[in-house]
Amino acid sequence: MNSINNKLEQEQVRIIIVDDDQLTILLTTKILLNYDSSLEVDHFNSGKAAIEFVQNNELLASTIILLDIDMPFYSGWDFLNDFTKLTTICKVFMFSSSIDIRDIERSKQYKKVLGFISKPLNAQKIQSFLADAFL
């Protein structure tokens, strides 16, 4: 835990929420900022808007993307297919209400995906993904 706190103190950790559900974005943002108010939280309500942002901005290793799977027109899988072609060093975690083991297994096929987080977010899940991202 100390190394996570050190990382949070050393660098500005940015978390990008990619989800088409506005309530999920609102609640997740609030939970993240309650966990640590120094986090920089951004959000996109479509995978397409998120991938365009990632393609057009240099993101640091301290950037974490929480990526929903089921979004209309351009899913989390579509995002990952394009994301894997990029050289960005930010980290991706699938963030889904899906409990389908096939989704979890499919996410493991993407080397840039560090884990699978089930909704809703809580302090224990935040601590876990931060540890996975920075240890």
Secondary structure, 3 states (H helix, E strand, C coil): CHHHHHHHHHCCCEEEEECCCHHHHHHHHHHHHHHCCCCEEEEECCHHHHHHHHHHCCCCCCEEEEECCCCCCCCHHHHHHHHCCCCCCCEEEEEECCCCHHHHHHHCCCCCEEEEEECCCCHHHHHHHHHHHHC
